[in-house]
Amino acid sequence: MTSQNISLYSWDNGAFIMIGVFALVIIGLVGAIFLMMNSKNKKND
């Protein structure tokens, strides 16, 4: 039963750093998508 309670990652391994990097990448991708959408809208006008 104890083996089922082991988490997939340990906070001691710097997992919070990887989560932060992943969050920055996602924010960057979303920002790039919004910039592309805005540039397409400006070209159509």
mmCIF file of the N, C-alpha and C atoms, coordinates in Angstrom:
data_MODEL
# 
_entry.id   MODEL 
# 
loop_
_atom_site.group_PDB 
_atom_site.id 
_atom_site.type_symbol 
_atom_site.label_atom_id 
_atom_site.label_alt_id 
_atom_site.label_comp_id 
_atom_site.label_asym_id 
_atom_site.label_entity_id 
_atom_site.label_seq_id 
_atom_site.pdbx_PDB_ins_code 
_atom_site.Cartn_x 
_atom_site.Cartn_y 
_atom_site.Cartn_z 
_atom_site.occupancy 
_atom_site.B_iso_or_equiv 
_atom_site.pdbx_formal_charge 
_atom_site.auth_seq_id 
_atom_site.auth_comp_id 
_atom_site.auth_asym_id 
_atom_site.auth_atom_id 
_atom_site.pdbx_PDB_model_num 
ATOM 1   N N  . MET A 1 1  ? 0.822  -1.206 0.000   1.00 0.00 ? 1  MET A N  1 
ATOM 2   C CA . MET A 1 1  ? 0.000  0.000  0.000   1.00 0.00 ? 1  MET A CA 1 
ATOM 3   C C  . MET A 1 1  ? 0.862  1.265  0.000   1.00 0.00 ? 1  MET A C  1 
ATOM 4   N N  . THR A 1 2  ? 2.011  1.217  0.638   1.00 0.00 ? 2  THR A N  1 
ATOM 5   C CA . THR A 1 2  ? 2.829  2.426  0.702   1.00 0.00 ? 2  THR A CA 1 
ATOM 6   C C  . THR A 1 2  ? 3.381  2.796  -0.667  1.00 0.00 ? 2  THR A C  1 
ATOM 7   N N  . SER A 1 3  ? 3.612  1.814  -1.532  1.00 0.00 ? 3  SER A N  1 
ATOM 8   C CA . SER A 1 3  ? 4.157  2.129  -2.852  1.00 0.00 ? 3  SER A CA 1 
ATOM 9   C C  . SER A 1 3  ? 3.167  2.931  -3.679  1.00 0.00 ? 3  SER A C  1 
ATOM 10  N N  . GLN A 1 4  ? 1.888  2.812  -3.400  1.00 0.00 ? 4  GLN A N  1 
ATOM 11  C CA . GLN A 1 4  ? 0.880  3.567  -4.141  1.00 0.00 ? 4  GLN A CA 1 
ATOM 12  C C  . GLN A 1 4  ? 0.838  5.026  -3.711  1.00 0.00 ? 4  GLN A C  1 
ATOM 13  N N  . ASN A 1 5  ? 1.367  5.319  -2.540  1.00 0.00 ? 5  ASN A N  1 
ATOM 14  C CA . ASN A 1 5  ? 1.321  6.685  -2.024  1.00 0.00 ? 5  ASN A CA 1 
ATOM 15  C C  . ASN A 1 5  ? 2.543  7.506  -2.430  1.00 0.00 ? 5  ASN A C  1 
ATOM 16  N N  . ILE A 1 6  ? 3.520  6.882  -3.101  1.00 0.00 ? 6  ILE A N  1 
ATOM 17  C CA . ILE A 1 6  ? 4.716  7.617  -3.517  1.00 0.00 ? 6  ILE A CA 1 
ATOM 18  C C  . ILE A 1 6  ? 4.353  8.535  -4.679  1.00 0.00 ? 6  ILE A C  1 
ATOM 19  N N  . SER A 1 7  ? 4.709  9.811  -4.563  1.00 0.00 ? 7  SER A N  1 
ATOM 20  C CA . SER A 1 7  ? 4.382  10.765 -5.618  1.00 0.00 ? 7  SER A CA 1 
ATOM 21  C C  . SER A 1 7  ? 5.269  10.515 -6.836  1.00 0.00 ? 7  SER A C  1 
ATOM 22  N N  . LEU A 1 8  ? 4.838  11.021 -7.978  1.00 0.00 ? 8  LEU A N  1 
ATOM 23  C CA . LEU A 1 8  ? 5.583  10.815 -9.220  1.00 0.00 ? 8  LEU A CA 1 
ATOM 24  C C  . LEU A 1 8  ? 6.877  11.619 -9.241  1.00 0.00 ? 8  LEU A C  1 
ATOM 25  N N  . TYR A 1 9  ? 6.972  12.659 -8.425  1.00 0.00 ? 9  TYR A N  1 
ATOM 26  C CA . TYR A 1 9  ? 8.179  13.468 -8.383  1.00 0.00 ? 9  TYR A CA 1 
ATOM 27  C C  . TYR A 1 9  ? 8.442  13.896 -6.948  1.00 0.00 ? 9  TYR A C  1 
ATOM 28  N N  . SER A 1 10 ? 9.675  14.326 -6.715  1.00 0.00 ? 10 SER A N  1 
ATOM 29  C CA . SER A 1 10 ? 10.043 14.804 -5.382  1.00 0.00 ? 10 SER A CA 1 
ATOM 30  C C  . SER A 1 10 ? 10.416 16.280 -5.478  1.00 0.00 ? 10 SER A C  1 
ATOM 31  N N  . TRP A 1 11 ? 9.922  17.091 -4.572  1.00 0.00 ? 11 TRP A N  1 
ATOM 32  C CA . TRP A 1 11 ? 10.228 18.515 -4.593  1.00 0.00 ? 11 TRP A CA 1 
ATOM 33  C C  . TRP A 1 11 ? 11.714 18.764 -4.323  1.00 0.00 ? 11 TRP A C  1 
ATOM 34  N N  . ASP A 1 12 ? 12.412 17.782 -3.767  1.00 0.00 ? 12 ASP A N  1 
ATOM 35  C CA . ASP A 1 12 ? 13.836 17.952 -3.487  1.00 0.00 ? 12 ASP A CA 1 
ATOM 36  C C  . ASP A 1 12 ? 14.681 17.870 -4.752  1.00 0.00 ? 12 ASP A C  1 
ATOM 37  N N  . ASN A 1 13 ? 14.111 17.365 -5.830  1.00 0.00 ? 13 ASN A N  1 
ATOM 38  C CA . ASN A 1 13 ? 14.874 17.207 -7.071  1.00 0.00 ? 13 ASN A CA 1 
ATOM 39  C C  . ASN A 1 13 ? 14.783 18.427 -7.971  1.00 0.00 ? 13 ASN A C  1 
ATOM 40  N N  . GLY A 1 14 ? 14.273 19.534 -7.461  1.00 0.00 ? 14 GLY A N  1 
ATOM 41  C CA . GLY A 1 14 ? 14.160 20.733 -8.278  1.00 0.00 ? 14 GLY A CA 1 
ATOM 42  C C  . GLY A 1 14 ? 12.975 20.659 -9.216  1.00 0.00 ? 14 GLY A C  1 
ATOM 43  N N  . ALA A 1 15 ? 11.965 19.878 -8.863  1.00 0.00 ? 15 ALA A N  1 
ATOM 44  C CA . ALA A 1 15 ? 10.786 19.748 -9.719  1.00 0.00 ? 15 ALA A CA 1 
ATOM 45  C C  . ALA A 1 15 ? 10.081 21.093 -9.853  1.00 0.00 ? 15 ALA A C  1 
ATOM 46  N N  . PHE A 1 16 ? 10.141 21.918 -8.801  1.00 0.00 ? 16 PHE A N  1 
ATOM 47  C CA . PHE A 1 16 ? 9.490  23.232 -8.876  1.00 0.00 ? 16 PHE A CA 1 
ATOM 48  C C  . PHE A 1 16 ? 10.151 24.103 -9.935  1.00 0.00 ? 16 PHE A C  1 
ATOM 49  N N  . ILE A 1 17 ? 11.470 23.917 -10.149 1.00 0.00 ? 17 ILE A N  1 
ATOM 50  C CA . ILE A 1 17 ? 12.161 24.670 -11.195 1.00 0.00 ? 17 ILE A CA 1 
ATOM 51  C C  . ILE A 1 17 ? 11.654 24.223 -12.564 1.00 0.00 ? 17 ILE A C  1 
ATOM 52  N N  . MET A 1 18 ? 11.513 22.916 -12.750 1.00 0.00 ? 18 MET A N  1 
ATOM 53  C CA . MET A 1 18 ? 11.015 22.410 -14.030 1.00 0.00 ? 18 MET A CA 1 
ATOM 54  C C  . MET A 1 18 ? 9.583  22.864 -14.269 1.00 0.00 ? 18 MET A C  1 
ATOM 55  N N  . ILE A 1 19 ? 8.771  22.902 -13.211 1.00 0.00 ? 19 ILE A N  1 
ATOM 56  C CA . ILE A 1 19 ? 7.391  23.380 -13.358 1.00 0.00 ? 19 ILE A CA 1 
ATOM 57  C C  . ILE A 1 19 ? 7.400  24.858 -13.749 1.00 0.00 ? 19 ILE A C  1 
ATOM 58  N N  . GLY A 1 20 ? 8.289  25.632 -13.166 1.00 0.00 ? 20 GLY A N  1 
ATOM 59  C CA . GLY A 1 20 ? 8.394  27.050 -13.517 1.00 0.00 ? 20 GLY A CA 1 
ATOM 60  C C  . GLY A 1 20 ? 8.823  27.238 -14.959 1.00 0.00 ? 20 GLY A C  1 
ATOM 61  N N  . VAL A 1 21 ? 9.809  26.467 -15.410 1.00 0.00 ? 21 VAL A N  1 
ATOM 62  C CA . VAL A 1 21 ? 10.260 26.543 -16.802 1.00 0.00 ? 21 VAL A CA 1 
ATOM 63  C C  . VAL A 1 21 ? 9.124  26.146 -17.730 1.00 0.00 ? 21 VAL A C  1 
ATOM 64  N N  . PHE A 1 22 ? 8.412  25.084 -17.388 1.00 0.00 ? 22 PHE A N  1 
ATOM 65  C CA . PHE A 1 22 ? 7.280  24.635 -18.209 1.00 0.00 ? 22 PHE A CA 1 
ATOM 66  C C  . PHE A 1 22 ? 6.214  25.722 -18.287 1.00 0.00 ? 22 PHE A C  1 
ATOM 67  N N  . ALA A 1 23 ? 5.942  26.385 -17.169 1.00 0.00 ? 23 ALA A N  1 
ATOM 68  C CA . ALA A 1 23 ? 4.953  27.466 -17.163 1.00 0.00 ? 23 ALA A CA 1 
ATOM 69  C C  . ALA A 1 23 ? 5.408  28.617 -18.056 1.00 0.00 ? 23 ALA A C  1 
ATOM 70  N N  . LEU A 1 24 ? 6.692  28.968 -18.003 1.00 0.00 ? 24 LEU A N  1 
ATOM 71  C CA . LEU A 1 24 ? 7.201  30.043 -18.858 1.00 0.00 ? 24 LEU A CA 1 
ATOM 72  C C  . LEU A 1 24 ? 7.086  29.677 -20.328 1.00 0.00 ? 24 LEU A C  1 
ATOM 73  N N  . VAL A 1 25 ? 7.354  28.422 -20.667 1.00 0.00 ? 25 VAL A N  1 
ATOM 74  C CA . VAL A 1 25 ? 7.237  27.975 -22.059 1.00 0.00 ? 25 VAL A CA 1 
ATOM 75  C C  . VAL A 1 25 ? 5.787  28.086 -22.523 1.00 0.00 ? 25 VAL A C  1 
ATOM 76  N N  . ILE A 1 26 ? 4.857  27.653 -21.690 1.00 0.00 ? 26 ILE A N  1 
ATOM 77  C CA . ILE A 1 26 ? 3.436  27.731 -22.053 1.00 0.00 ? 26 ILE A CA 1 
ATOM 78  C C  . ILE A 1 26 ? 3.020  29.185 -22.236 1.00 0.00 ? 26 ILE A C  1 
ATOM 79  N N  . ILE A 1 27 ? 3.448  30.062 -21.334 1.00 0.00 ? 27 ILE A N  1 
ATOM 80  C CA . ILE A 1 27 ? 3.110  31.484 -21.452 1.00 0.00 ? 27 ILE A CA 1 
ATOM 81  C C  . ILE A 1 27 ? 3.705  32.056 -22.737 1.00 0.00 ? 27 ILE A C  1 
ATOM 82  N N  . GLY A 1 28 ? 4.938  31.658 -23.055 1.00 0.00 ? 28 GLY A N  1 
ATOM 83  C CA . GLY A 1 28 ? 5.572  32.123 -24.288 1.00 0.00 ? 28 GLY A CA 1 
ATOM 84  C C  . GLY A 1 28 ? 4.819  31.663 -25.524 1.00 0.00 ? 28 GLY A C  1 
ATOM 85  N N  . LEU A 1 29 ? 4.382  30.411 -25.538 1.00 0.00 ? 29 LEU A N  1 
ATOM 86  C CA . LEU A 1 29 ? 3.630  29.897 -26.684 1.00 0.00 ? 29 LEU A CA 1 
ATOM 87  C C  . LEU A 1 29 ? 2.302  30.630 -26.836 1.00 0.00 ? 29 LEU A C  1 
ATOM 88  N N  . VAL A 1 30 ? 1.599  30.832 -25.734 1.00 0.00 ? 30 VAL A N  1 
ATOM 89  C CA . VAL A 1 30 ? 0.317  31.548 -25.794 1.00 0.00 ? 30 VAL A CA 1 
ATOM 90  C C  . VAL A 1 30 ? 0.540  32.982 -26.275 1.00 0.00 ? 30 VAL A C  1 
ATOM 91  N N  . GLY A 1 31 ? 1.585  33.624 -25.778 1.00 0.00 ? 31 GLY A N  1 
ATOM 92  C CA . GLY A 1 31 ? 1.893  34.987 -26.217 1.00 0.00 ? 31 GLY A CA 1 
ATOM 93  C C  . GLY A 1 31 ? 2.214  35.036 -27.700 1.00 0.00 ? 31 GLY A C  1 
ATOM 94  N N  . ALA A 1 32 ? 2.969  34.066 -28.200 1.00 0.00 ? 32 ALA A N  1 
ATOM 95  C CA . ALA A 1 32 ? 3.293  34.015 -29.628 1.00 0.00 ? 32 ALA A CA 1 
ATOM 96  C C  . ALA A 1 32 ? 2.031  33.824 -30.456 1.00 0.00 ? 32 ALA A C  1 
ATOM 97  N N  . ILE A 1 33 ? 1.123  32.991 -29.985 1.00 0.00 ? 33 ILE A N  1 
ATOM 98  C CA . ILE A 1 33 ? -0.138 32.770 -30.710 1.00 0.00 ? 33 ILE A CA 1 
ATOM 99  C C  . ILE A 1 33 ? -0.940 34.064 -30.767 1.00 0.00 ? 33 ILE A C  1 
ATOM 100 N N  . PHE A 1 34 ? -1.021 34.797 -29.656 1.00 0.00 ? 34 PHE A N  1 
ATOM 101 C CA . PHE A 1 34 ? -1.762 36.057 -29.663 1.00 0.00 ? 34 PHE A CA 1 
ATOM 102 C C  . PHE A 1 34 ? -1.102 37.068 -30.592 1.00 0.00 ? 34 PHE A C  1 
ATOM 103 N N  . LEU A 1 35 ? 0.238  37.124 -30.621 1.00 0.00 ? 35 LEU A N  1 
ATOM 104 C CA . LEU A 1 35 ? 0.922  38.043 -31.528 1.00 0.00 ? 35 LEU A CA 1 
ATOM 105 C C  . LEU A 1 35 ? 0.633  37.685 -32.977 1.00 0.00 ? 35 LEU A C  1 
ATOM 106 N N  . MET A 1 36 ? 0.636  36.401 -33.297 1.00 0.00 ? 36 MET A N  1 
ATOM 107 C CA . MET A 1 36 ? 0.335  35.971 -34.667 1.00 0.00 ? 36 MET A CA 1 
ATOM 108 C C  . MET A 1 36 ? -1.104 36.324 -35.032 1.00 0.00 ? 36 MET A C  1 
ATOM 109 N N  . MET A 1 37 ? -2.035 36.123 -34.107 1.00 0.00 ? 37 MET A N  1 
ATOM 110 C CA . MET A 1 37 ? -3.436 36.456 -34.373 1.00 0.00 ? 37 MET A CA 1 
ATOM 111 C C  . MET A 1 37 ? -3.591 37.958 -34.600 1.00 0.00 ? 37 MET A C  1 
ATOM 112 N N  . ASN A 1 38 ? -2.923 38.763 -33.789 1.00 0.00 ? 38 ASN A N  1 
ATOM 113 C CA . ASN A 1 38 ? -3.032 40.216 -33.932 1.00 0.00 ? 38 ASN A CA 1 
ATOM 114 C C  . ASN A 1 38 ? -2.412 40.684 -35.243 1.00 0.00 ? 38 ASN A C  1 
ATOM 115 N N  . SER A 1 39 ? -1.291 40.116 -35.638 1.00 0.00 ? 39 SER A N  1 
ATOM 116 C CA . SER A 1 39 ? -0.647 40.530 -36.883 1.00 0.00 ? 39 SER A CA 1 
ATOM 117 C C  . SER A 1 39 ? -1.506 40.149 -38.087 1.00 0.00 ? 39 SER A C  1 
ATOM 118 N N  . LYS A 1 40 ? -2.170 38.991 -38.032 1.00 0.00 ? 40 LYS A N  1 
ATOM 119 C CA . LYS A 1 40 ? -3.053 38.589 -39.130 1.00 0.00 ? 40 LYS A CA 1 
ATOM 120 C C  . LYS A 1 40 ? -4.250 39.525 -39.218 1.00 0.00 ? 40 LYS A C  1 
ATOM 121 N N  . ASN A 1 41 ? -4.796 39.922 -38.073 1.00 0.00 ? 41 ASN A N  1 
ATOM 122 C CA . ASN A 1 41 ? -5.946 40.824 -38.077 1.00 0.00 ? 41 ASN A CA 1 
ATOM 123 C C  . ASN A 1 41 ? -5.556 42.196 -38.623 1.00 0.00 ? 41 ASN A C  1 
ATOM 124 N N  . LYS A 1 42 ? -4.377 42.675 -38.302 1.00 0.00 ? 42 LYS A N  1 
ATOM 125 C CA . LYS A 1 42 ? -3.937 43.979 -38.796 1.00 0.00 ? 42 LYS A CA 1 
ATOM 126 C C  . LYS A 1 42 ? -3.703 43.932 -40.303 1.00 0.00 ? 42 LYS A C  1 
ATOM 127 N N  . LYS A 1 43 ? -3.175 42.825 -40.823 1.00 0.00 ? 43 LYS A N  1 
ATOM 128 C CA . LYS A 1 43 ? -2.932 42.714 -42.258 1.00 0.00 ? 43 LYS A CA 1 
ATOM 129 C C  . LYS A 1 43 ? -4.245 42.671 -43.032 1.00 0.00 ? 43 LYS A C  1 
ATOM 130 N N  . ASN A 1 44 ? -5.270 42.060 -42.462 1.00 0.00 ? 44 ASN A N  1 
ATOM 131 C CA . ASN A 1 44 ? -6.559 41.969 -43.147 1.00 0.00 ? 44 ASN A CA 1 
ATOM 132 C C  . ASN A 1 44 ? -7.259 43.325 -43.191 1.00 0.00 ? 44 ASN A C  1 
ATOM 133 N N  . ASP A 1 45 ? -7.008 44.173 -42.225 1.00 0.00 ? 45 ASP A N  1 
ATOM 134 C CA . ASP A 1 45 ? -7.631 45.498 -42.260 1.00 0.00 ? 45 ASP A CA 1 
ATOM 135 C C  . ASP A 1 45 ? -6.907 46.272 -43.318 1.00 0.00 ? 45 ASP A C  1 
# 
